[in-house]
Each structure stands twice: as structure tokens, then as C-alpha cells.
Amino acid sequence: MTESALDQHLDAILARRDELRTLLLSAEPAQFAALAKELAELEPVAERIEAWRRARAELAELDAILADPQGDPELAALARAERPAVQARLEELERAVRKALLPKDAFDEKSAILEVRAGTGGEEAALFAADLLAMYRRFAESQGWRFELLDLSETDLGGVKEAVARIEGKGAFAKLKFEAGVHRVQRVPVTEAGGRIHTSAATVAVLPEAEEIDLALDERELEIDVFRASGAGGQHVNRTESAVRITHKPTGISVVVQDERSQHRNKARALALLRSKLLARERAEQQAQRAADRRQQVGSGDRSERIRTYNFPQNRVTDHRIDLTLYELDRVLSGERLGAIVDALITADEAARLASLEKGGQR
């Protein structure tokens, strides 16, 4: 985007901000909430724009002082000393403005549905899936989010065949969506007597939690079954039929929730989970390149289709999408350093989208 085109776009944002302030003074109750929401979203963008323009004017003033051959030498010396800091602040503010102009994902502020499944590698893959599930639980807790297990299928050794969790918190989806894909582990399994390193994999899918306002369900299209919930190896058997399976007949998508002893609560959670899966399917059809549905996110679960590798002998984690390597595997799995990877992925995505925006504006 050229500087002229950018300035015109920024002028339009500031004009809309001022218009909204005026409209709110006489808005009808039915319109007030929508206008206030739009203004709340525009205000921080407008503040960045105004700060950037102030810095630009400040830099122009310093340059004018330095360019004046008849100017005061002491004033010129002060201007020369101040200019690097103003220039740096201007560049930082410009990046912030351009970042604020990036298209927003309407679901970024939502809570997330997390699915973890064992992939290639048998029991070792299931044990690794359990490690990932624990990592996300601890990361969620560190962010102040609520981690709620909706469904869990375990192996006799404590591995996870499949787990579905709800992570409640503003912006949870925005931070976790780049975790979707195949996660590969290289380590000596506990079942390996010869000490050889094995490679196995687990898949992760992340969906935005859908609400009724996002997607309505027709009960006539649903098949609802109830059954007894059970844990690994027959443990923790629920003697009442509280587990719920709901199948969406038009698409064949099926979900199971058996965490609560209350059939009513499990049904409500299953409906929410089904709504999220259907919304992800709809998003995938509308935005194939974003690939929000689970199969597009995680591939086949084969070892070669990996986004990240966890190498235990080297205490190393490598994210292959951004060539980021941390020799802190233990701290990543504890959730303590997962945020460093998450933040790097978000930054890389923003940089790529900014570059695309710049390229599009130059055409």
C-alpha cells in the first residue's frame, strides 16, 4: 500500500471514529450496542494512527531545523541528538498501525475446542498424546483460561487414544490455532528394552467454540444416543446412562461427551461441540486456504507430515514452519515455554500477512 493510499485509508478510519462518537450521542437503544462495539474496536486503532502522525510531524520538524543553514547551532545539535529516538519511535508506530489494519479473524476472540489424537506409533504415540494434552492444560492454566475435558479415551498404560477439551478464555482460539497439525516425538519409549530411539506422532486440531448466534442447529437433523460412560480399563464406570453421543445426520459428524455425571449437562456440551465442528466445516468450505476442519489441519497423522518435532535425547523442540528451535523441551512440555513458540508463530503470521498486504497495495 503506497503512503498516499495508506493516508487516505487512515483518514477514513479517523472520520468513522468521529462519526460514531456523534451517532452515539443520539442513538436509539436498539442501535447503541452495535455502535458502541464498533467504536470500541476503532478507538485503539485511531489512537495508534494519531500517535504515528504526531511522530511523523515531530520528525519533519527536526529535519526542517537540521536543513536550515541559517538556524541556531545549539538548536540543530539538540535536533540531531533527538532525531534517532524519534525515527525509531516513528518506525515502531508505523508497524503498529499497519498491523492494526490487518483483516481480523472473526473467531480470534473466542474460546477453543482442542482435539488431541494418537497418530503413528502405537502405545508410544498414545503416551506422547497424553504429554501434549497435559502441556495444553498447563499452558491454559498459565493464561488464566479454564480447561475442561469433554471426552477422553485412554490406554491401559495411561496413554491417550483421543481427547477433546474445551478451553474457555478470551482469545484462546487466536493463540492456539497454530497448534493444529502433526506433532512428532523422538525418544526412547518406556517399552523399549534396547534403548533405541523411536519416532511417533500425535495430531492436534483446534476449532473456535461456536455459539448459537454463530450457528443454529435443527433438532430434527440430530440423532441423540445416551450410554454409560467408562474410563480406561473399565475404571471409573458411571452406572447411569449419562454419556451423550450426538450425530448430525446431514453431514455424518458425530461427537461424544461423557465427562459429567449429568446427562443434561453432557448433552448441552455435546451440542456446543457439534456446533463448533459444523462451524469449522463451514469455515473450511468458505476459506479453503485457512483449512479449519480437522482433517485438513492434521493430515493423515503420518510421521512425515509434521509441524513440530520434540526430540527428547537433545532436549530440543523444533517448529518446522518458522525454523524455530528451543533447547528447552522440558519447559515447553511443562507449558512454561510453549508461549514463546505460540508468540513466534503469531508474529510470523502477521509478518506474512503484512507482506501480502504491501504487495497487494503496490499492484
N, C-alpha and C positions, 0 to 999 in steps of 0.2 A: 504494500500500500504506500503510495507516494505521500510526501509530507503534506501536500495540498489536500489530497483526498482524505488523509487522516484528520487534518484540522477541520474539514467540513463535517466529518463523522462525529468528531468531538463536540463541535458546535451544536449539532443536532441533539446530542445527549444532554448537554447543559440546558438547552432550550426545553427539552422534555421534562427535565428535573424541575425547572422553574414553573412550567405549565402545571405539573402535578401539584406543586405547592399551592398554586392558586385554586385549582379544582377542588382540593381537599377542604378549603375554607367554606365551600357551599355545597359539598357533595351530599347526596341522599344517602341514608343508612345502607341501602342495598348496594351502592357503589363504593362506599367508603373503604371497606376492607380490601377490595381489589386494588384501588388506587393507592392505599397506604402500603400495600405489599410491593407494588411496583416502585414506589418512591423509596422504600427501604432498600431495595435491590440497587437502585440507581445512585443513591447518596454516596456510598463509598467510592464508586467509580468516578462520580463527579468531583469528589474531594481530591482524588489522585490526579485528575485532569487539571484542576486548578493549581495544585501544588507543582505539577510539571511546568505549567505555563508561567508560574511565578519564577521558577528556577531558570527557565529559558530567558525571561526578561532580565533577570539578575545577571546572567552570563553575558547577554547582549550589552548591558550597561557597563560591565567590566571591560569588555572588548572595545567599547567606544572610548573609554578612558585611556586604554593602552594604545589605541590608534591615533590619539590626539597629539600631534607633535608639539603643540603649544601648552600642553597640560602640565599640572603640578607634578614634579618628580616624586614627591613623597606619596601623593595620591596614587600615582602609577605603580609605585613599589607595593603599596597595600593591595592594589587590584591584582598585580602579578602574583602576590602571595596567596590571595583568596581564590584565584581562578581554578586551580586543580581540584579543590574541595567542591566548588560549585559545579564544575564539569562532571565530577564523579556522581554527585547527587542528582544532576540532570539525567545522566545515563540510567541510573537506578530507577528514577521516577518514570522515565520513558518505558523501560522494561515492564514496570508495574502497570502502566496504562495499557500497553499492548496486550499484556496478559489478561487484564480485565475485559478486553474486547473479544477474547476467545469465546466461541459458542459454548454455552453451558449444557451439560448433560442434565436433563430434567430430573433424573433419578439420583444424582450425586448426593443429595442431602438425605436420602432415605436410609433406613436400616437395611441389613443384608441377610440373605439366606445363603449359608455356606454348606457345600456338599463335599465330603472327602470320601474317596473310594480307593481301595487297594487295587493296584494295577498288576503289571507283570512282576512275578517274583514269589508267588505263593505266600507262605506264612511270613516270610521276611517283609514282603510288601505290606501285609496287614499290620505288622508291628510298626513299620515306618508310617503308615496312615495314622496309627494311634499317636505317634510322635507329633505329626503335623496337627492333628486335632487338638492336642494339648498345647502346642505352640500358639495356635489361634485363640484358644481360650485365655491363655495368659496375656497375649497381646491385647485382646479385647478388654480384659480387666485393667491393664495399664492405661488404656484410653478412656476408662470410665464408662465403658459400654456394658450392657447386660448380655451375657452369653447363656443361651437357653437351648439345651439339647432336645430336638424333636423326635429323632429316630436314631437308633444305634443297633447295628448288627456286629457282634464280636466273635472272635475265635476263642478256642479253649485256652490259648496261651496269652490272651489279653490283647490280641491284635484287633484291628477294625476292618471289617469287610466293607462296611458302608455306614456313614454317619451324616445326619442332616441337623444343622443347628441354625437358630435364629440369633443374629447379633443386633441388638437394639441400641441405637445411638445415632445422633445426627451426624451425617457424613460417613457412616460406616461403609456404605457401598463405594463411595468415592475412593476411600483408602484401600479397600480390599479387592476391588475389581481386577487389578493387575495380578492378583494371586492365581487367577484361573489358568489352568494348564496342567502339564505333566511335570511332576517333581520327581527327580531321580536321586536315589541314595546309593552310595558306595561304602560298604562296611563289611566287617566280618560278622555274619549272623550268629546269634546265640546257639543256633542248632548246628553250626559248622565246627566239626571236631578238628579239621586240618588247618584252621587258621587262615583260610583263603578268603580274599575279598570278593563279595558278590555285589552285583548291580541289580536293583529292583526299582519299582516305581509306584507312585500313587497319583491319582488325579484329583484336582480341586476345581470346583465350579462355584461361582459367586453370582447370585442373582439379586436384583433390587427387590426389597419387600414391597409387594403390591397391596394397595388398599382398595376398598370397594369403589372409591372415587376414580381409581385408575382403571379398574376392570370389573364389570358386573358379571355374576355367574347366574345362569338359568338352572334352577334345581332340577328341572325336567331332563337336563343333559347329564346329570350326575348319577353315578351308581355308588351307593354308600354301603360298606360292609363293616361289621364290628366283630372283633375276635379277642381272645385273651392275649395279653402282652406277655413276653418272656424275655429273660436275659440270656447271657452266654451259658451254654451247657445246662440250660434248664433252671438256672438260678433266678432268683427274684421274680418268680412266676406270679403274675397277677391273677387271682382266682375269679375275677369278674371280667366280663367282656367289655373292656374299656378302650382297647386299641381300635383305631379307626383307619380304614382304607377308603379313599375316595378316588373314583375313576371318572375322568371327563370323557364321555362316550364319543363325541365327535373327533377328538384327537388321539384318544387312547392313553393320554397321560394319566399316570396313577401316582398317588402319594400315600404315605403311611405315617401316622403319628401315634406313638404309644408311650410317651413319656409320663403323662399324668394318669392318675387312677380314675379321674373323672372322664367319662365318655363324652360329656358335653364340652369340656374344655379341649379334649383331643380333637373333637370334630371342628371346633372353631379354629384351632391351629392348623388342622389339615386343609380347611377351606382357604386360609391365608396362604399356606404353602402352595396349594394348587393355583391360586390366583397369581402368585409370583412366577410360577413356571409358565403359565399361559401368557403372562405379560412378557416374559423373556422370549417366548416363541414369537410373539407379535413383533417385538423389537428386532429380532433376528431377521424376520421377513422384511421389515421396513428398512433396516440398516444392516445388510448382509456383511458389510465390511467390519462392523463392530462385533459381530458374532456373539450375541448374548446368550444363546441357548447352550446347554451343557455339552452336547456332542461336538459342536464347533469349537468350544473353548478347550476341551481336553483331548481331542483326538481319540485314538484307539487305546491309549494307556500303554503303548509300547515304549520301551526304554529309550528309543532313539528320538521320540517326539517330546523333547524336554525343554522347559523354560528355565529350570534351575537344577543345579546339582549340589548335593550335600555329601561331601567327602569326609568321612569320619577319621581315617588314618592321618589326613593332613589338617584336620580341624578347619576345613575350608568350605565356604558356600560361594557358588558362582552363579550369578544370574546371566544367562546367555544372551538375553535380549539387549542388555546395555553393557555387556562385558564388565560387570562389576564383581569383584572378588573380595570377600572378607575372610580373614583367618580367625573367625570368632564363631564357629559353628555352634558351640555350646551356648553362647549368649544369644544367638539367633533363635535356636530351638527353645530357649527359655522365654522368648518373647521380648527380651530386653533390647536386642539389636535388630529385630525384624523391621522396626520403624525406619532404620537407616536405608534398608532396601526399598521399602514402600515409598519413602520420600524421593529416592533417586529415580524410581520408575515414574512417579508423578511428574517430576521435573523434566525427565526425558520426553514424556508425552507432551507436556506443554511446549517444550522447545520445538518438537517436530510439528506441532500444530501452528506455532508461531511462524516457522519457516514456510509452511504451506500457505499461511495467510499472506505473508510477504510476497511469495512467488505469485499467488493469485492476483495480488494488487498491482503487480508490475506488468501484467499482461494487458 
